[in-house]
């Protein structure tokens, strides 16, 4: 019978990125079913409880306490897992001669008196006073923290706007400022296109496309996924557009957002008509919006990025055509007629669903919109299904799937065992913050899937949208080559991969 053990460290704080990486490492130890390292906030305790990792001692912990929990095959394995977590926590990265660690905000300001930006990654319930302090001192803020109340978000964004500052977030995963990537970011060059994004991986994808056509990003300003939510009223999107309008390096402005409050989006498009620079917008999801003649309103990230590139004077836009999957179609045995998509985030999954609905009609998903239908059980697919494995249901007690591929490998094997599945569609996101070697995690699983299905009468096609550049730390070409060698089909964009998958399923 599995044994659950935990350790509570009173008044001990670590940022969420560090804890996610440690959780990923200890979860992979032999004999460990699940493990997690989290701060003892109420939302985190709910996550641990849902994952079966909350002990009575953990339930009594305070938000300032650190919780380490492990569910293992026996007591000794569980204790060894906890010991490994504590060892990893005390290890410190090797800093360069130019880096210093400080313990307070005031000390940081004294150390870097010329700083104009602060990155905040603390439990969301404590974020407001720290963000307010930074804004009052004239600093732009990149707020990685989630679980910030909507009330606090509205107040803080209004304060930032009053002071002419940027508040990127809450729950902002990506930004590019003056050529420097923050959060999850790819190695893209500076260029003439300024991007405002309420979708992190959406910003990554358009940035990569602009890089690949020989251009780049002047600034990529993330505003957090709720900026278009009711009450927030796109406060920071409007602020960012004004900044890019006045930025001499920006020649074209591109807006990337998920479908939110329709009235807010429509007002923003009307405001954008007054911009002096060419303006391109894409709203992910079903939304009937109207745009004036000065606004280029597109339906996909791929098309929006290429339109912005054309307006910015890109010399060539080749290289983003559809991938030839004709070799995959004859391999499908009778009865394998359904598509299964496994995504690390909602933006690229939404992009794929918008493409697929034209060929496959409504699909099942755990995050439905428009004509698409909600899965009764996110753990069980039916007919054509695409799942966002970065959604809270799947990340309870586990690291994000861009960091840890365990959940996607498990789901890949599960879907491949279904005799009705005719194609697997996946995204792989490279760059800073992501897994250092996605191919190393996926290749053994894809090889197993392809071999097993081939023995039953036809190798199961696996189509991957690989998001990254040759300069990313993982190496785009190296990752692509390893994935191709195991039989995967590689596409450059989520839309292109979705079109390829639809072609395989429909046998076009």
N, C-alpha and C positions, 0 to 999 in steps of 0.2 A: 504494500500500500504506500503511495507517495507520502513523503514527509514535508511539511511546510515549516520553515524556520525564518526568523527575521531578526534584524538588529535595528535599534533606534539610536541615532546619535543626536543628542540634544543640542539645539542651537548651532547647527552645522549647515552651512549653505554652499551649494555648488550650482553652477548654471545648468540649464536643461540640456544644452548641446553636449556638455561633458558627461552628464548622467545617461543620456541616450547611447553614447558610444560605449560606456562601461556596461550598461544593460545588454547591449548587443553582444559584447564579448563573453560575459558570464552565462548568457542564455545558451551559448553554443558548447558549453562544457559537457563532457560525457556524463550521462545519467541525470542531467538537469532537464526537467520538463518545461519550466518557465522560471524566469527571474527578472527582477526589476530593481532599479535604484531611482528613487524619486523623493522630492520634498514632500512633507506631510500636509500639504494643502487639502482642503475638502474635496476639490475636483480630482486630485491625484488619488486620494483614498477611495473615491468612487471607482476610479479606473482599476486600482489594485483589487478592490472587492469583486468587480465584475470578472477579473482574470483569475480569481481564486488565490490571490497573493496577500490578502490582508489578514493579519493575525489580530487578536484582541489587543496586544500591546501597540500594534501599529494603528489601530483604530483610535487609541487614546493620544496619539502623537499630535503635536502642535504644528502649525504651518512652518515654523522656523526649524523644525526637526528634520533630519534625514532618515528615510526608511530604506532598508535593504532587505529584500525578501527573495526566497528561493524555494521552489517546489521541486523536489528531487526524489529519486527512487529509494533512497535510504537516508538516514540521519547524517552519516559521515559525508556523503556527497553534498547534502544541503549545507553542512557546516563548511566544507571546503569551498563551496561556491561563495558563501558570505565572506570567507577569509580572502579569496581572490578579489572580490569587489573592494574590500578595504585596502588591499595592497595597491590596486589600480588608482584608488582615490588619493592616496598619499604621494603617488608618483607625480612629478612635475615635469612639464615639457622643457626642453632645452632652449632657453632664450638667447637671442643674440646680444652682443654688447650694447646695442642701441635700445633694448627693450627693458622695461622695469615693471615690476608688479607693485600695486598699491592697494590699500585696504579701504580707502574712502574716496568719495567723489571730490571733496575739497583738495585732497592730496594729489589726485589726478590733475586737477586744474592748475595747481602750483607746478606740477612736473611739466605740463604742456600748456603754458599760458596762452599760446597762440591757437589752440584747438578751437574749431568751430562746429564739431560734430561729436555726439556721444552715442554709443551703441549700448542699449539697455536690454538685458536678458535676465529677468528675475521673475518669480511668480507673479502672475498678472494682478493679483489682489493687492500687491505692494507697489505696483508700477506707477500709479498716479502721482504720489508726492515726488518721486525721483524724476519723472518726466517734467512735472511742473517746475521743479528746481532748475533743470537744464534749460527749459524754455525761458524762464525768468532771467537767466544769465546769458541769453542770446545765442544758445547752441541749437543747431539742428539736431533732430533725434531720429535714430533708427531703432524702432521698438520691436524687437524679436518676440517679446512676451505675448502669450495668448491668455485667454480667460480674463481679459480686461473687460469690465462692464461697459455696456453701450453708453450709459450715462457718462462714465469717465472719458470714453473715447470722444464723445461729442464736445465735452467741456475742454479737453486738451487740444483738440483740433481747432476749436474756435480761438483758444489762446495763441496757438501757433500762427494762425492766420492774422490775428491782431498784431503780432510782432514781426510778420513777414518771414516766418521760419517754416521749415519743413518738419512735419511729424510723420515719418514713414512707419505706418503700422496703426494699431497693434497687429500682431501676428504677421509682420512683414518678413518675408523670407528672402527677398532678393532686391538689390539695388546696384546701380553703377553710377558713381559720382567722380567726375574728372578722371575717368579711366580706371578707377579702383572699384573692384567688386566687393559687395558686402553680403554676408549670408551665403545662401546657395547661389553661386555665380559661375559663369563660364569665362574662359579667357578670350574676350572679344576686344578688338581694337577700338580706339576712339574714332568717331566719324561724325557725319552731319545730321544724323537722325536722333532726335530726342524722344524718349519713350516715357509715358506715364502708365503705370500698370497697377490694377487692382487684382492681379493674378501672378503669383511668383513664377511658376514654370512657363506661363505665357510670356513674361518678360524674357526669360531665358531663351525660349524658342525664337522669338522675333530677333533677339540680339544675335543669336547664332546665324540665322539666315542673313542678316545684314552683314555680318562678318564674312560669310562664305561668298557673297557676291562682290566682295572687295570694298565694302563701306565699313560702317561701324556705328557706335552709339556715343553721342555727345554726353548725355546723362540718361540714366534709366532710373526713374523715380518710382519706387514702390509706395503704394498708399494704404495697403492692407485690404483684405478681401471684403470688409464691411463698409467701404467708403460710399457705396451706392445703396446701402441699406436704408430703410425708412428712418428718418430722424437725423442721419449723418449728412445727407444731402450733398454728397460728393464734395465736401468742404476742401479736402486736401487735393483732390483731383483738380479743382479749379485753381487752387494756389500753385500747383505744379505747372499747369498750363501757362499761367502768367509768367512764371520763372523762365520757362523754355521760350516763350514768346519774346522775352527780353534778352535771351542768351545769344551772344554773337556767334557762337560755334554751332548753334542749332539752325539748320536750314529747313527741315521738315519735322513735323510733330506727329507722333503715333500714339494713340490711346488704346490700351488693352484692358478690357474689363469683363467680368462675368455678368450674366443677366441679373439685374437687381431691381430696384424700384424704377418702373418704366417712366413715370413722370420726371424723376430726377435725371435719368439718362436723356430724355427728350430735351429738358431744359439745358443740359450741358451741351448737347449738339447745337442748339440754337445759339448759345454763347460762343461756341467754337467758330461759328460762321463769321464772327467779327475778327478772328485772328488774321494777321497779315501773312503768316506762313502757311504753306500747304499743310492740310490736316487730314489724317487718316484715322479711322476708328473701327474697332471690332468689338462687339459685345457677344460674349460666348453664351449660347443658349438661345431659346426661342424668344424673340422680342420684335414686335412690329414697330420699328422706329422710322422716322422720316428725317432726311438730311437735306440741307440746302445745297445748291450747286457748288459751293466752296468746300464742301465736306465729302470725302471719299469714304463711304460706309461699306465695309466688307463683312463677309460672313465667316471667314476663317483666319486664323493666325498666319498661315502660309500666304494667303492672298494679300492680307493687310501688309505684311512685311515686304512682299515683292512690289506692291503698289508704292509704298513709302520709298523703297529703293529706286524705283523708276523716277519718282518725283525728285529724288535727290541726285539724279544723274548717273546712276549705275551704268557702267559700260556694257555689262552683260548680265543676263538673268538666267542663264542656262544652269543645268545641274539639278533642277527641282522637278523634273518630269516624273511620270509614273514608273515604278519599278516593274520590269518584266517578270511575271510569275507564271509564265506559260509552262515551265518545267514542273511546277508544283501541282497544277490542276489534274493531270492524268493520274497522279498518285492517290487521289481520293477514292477510296472504295465506296460502293453503294451504301447509303444509310448515313454516311458522315456528312451532314448538311448544316450543322450549326457552328456559329462563330463564338468564341470566348475571348474576352479582352481582359487583361490583368494590368492595371495601371497604378503608378505610384502617387498620382495626384489627380484632382478633379478637373483641372483645366485641360490637360491633354486628352483625358477621357471624353470631356464635353466636345472637344474638337472632333474626335473620332466619331462620336454619336451623330453629330450634325452631318458628317459626310455619309455615314452608313445608312441614315434614314432614307436617303434618296434611292438606295439599291435594295436594302433589306427591310425597310419599313420600321415599325417600332421595335425597340430592343428592351430587354429587362436590365435594370441597373439598381444599385443601392442609393444613387443620387439622381432621381428622375427629373425630367423637365420636358415640356412640350408633349410630344406624342409618346414618349418613352414611358415604360411601366416600372413600378417599384417591385423589387424582389421581395417575396414573402419572407425569405430567410437569406441574408447576405452570404451565408456560408454555403448555400446550395444554388447553383445556376439552373436556369431553365431556358430552353430554346436559345435564341441569340442573346447573350448576356455580356455586359461589360461592368467590371467592378472597380471602384476606387479603393485600393487597399491602404491609402493614406487617411481614410476617413476614421473618425474616432472609434467606431465599432471594432475596427481591426487593429488599431494601435494601442488598445487597452493593455497596459503592462508590457508593450513591445516598442522598440524603436521605430522610427519612420521608415517606410520601405525604400526610400532613396539612400538610407544609411545601411539598412540591414535587409538582405534579400531572402531571409528565411521564410517569411510568410508567402512570398511570391513563388518560391521554389515548391513549397508545399501545395499551393493552389494549382500550379502548373501540372504537377503530377496527378492531382485530383481530377482536373479537367481532361487531361489526356487519357485517363482511364475510362471516360465516358464514350461508349461506342458511337454516339450520335455527333460527336465533335469532329468537325472537318478542318478547323484552322484555329490557331492560337495567335492572338495579337497582344503585343506588349510594348511598353515604353521603357527605355533605359536612359537616364539623365546623368551625364558626366559633369565634371566641374568641381570647384571648391565646395567642401561640405558633404559631397556625395560619397558613396562607397568607393574606396581606392581602386578596386578591380572587379567591376560587375561581371565581366566575362568569366573570371575565375569562379564565381558563384553559380552562374547560369549554364555554362558549357556542360558540366557533368549531367545536369538535369535534362538539358535539351538532347544530349546524346542518348540518354536513357529513353526518353520519350520517342525519339525518332526510330531507334532500334526496335523498341517494343511494338510500336505501331506498324513498322515495316514487316515484322514477323506475322502480323495479322492481316497483311494485304495492302500495304501502302503507307509510306512514311508521313506522319502528320506534319503539315506545314507550320512553321513558327515564324511569324513576321514581326520584326522589331523596328520601332522608330528610335533611332540612336541620336540623341540630342547632345551635341558637343562640337568642339573644334580641335584641330590638330595640336593646339597649344595647351589644351586642358591637361591637368596633371595625370589623368589616366591614359591620355593619348588616343584620340579618336580612331586613327587608322589601325593602331594595334588592337584596340577593342573590337573594331569592325571585322578585322581579319580573323580573330579568334572565334568570333560568333559565326562568321560565314563558314569556317572550316568544320564546324559541328552541324552544318546544314541549315542554319537560320538565314532568312532573307532580311537584308538590312535596307531600311528606307531613311531618308534624311529628315522627314517631318511626320508629325502625327497624322496629318491629313493624307499624305502620300501613303503611309502604312495602312490607313483605313481603306483607301481606294484599292490597294493591292489585296487586302484581305477580302474585300467585297468581290473582287474579280475571281479569287480562288473559290469562294463559296458559291458564287453564281455560275462558275465555270465559263466566264466570258473570255 
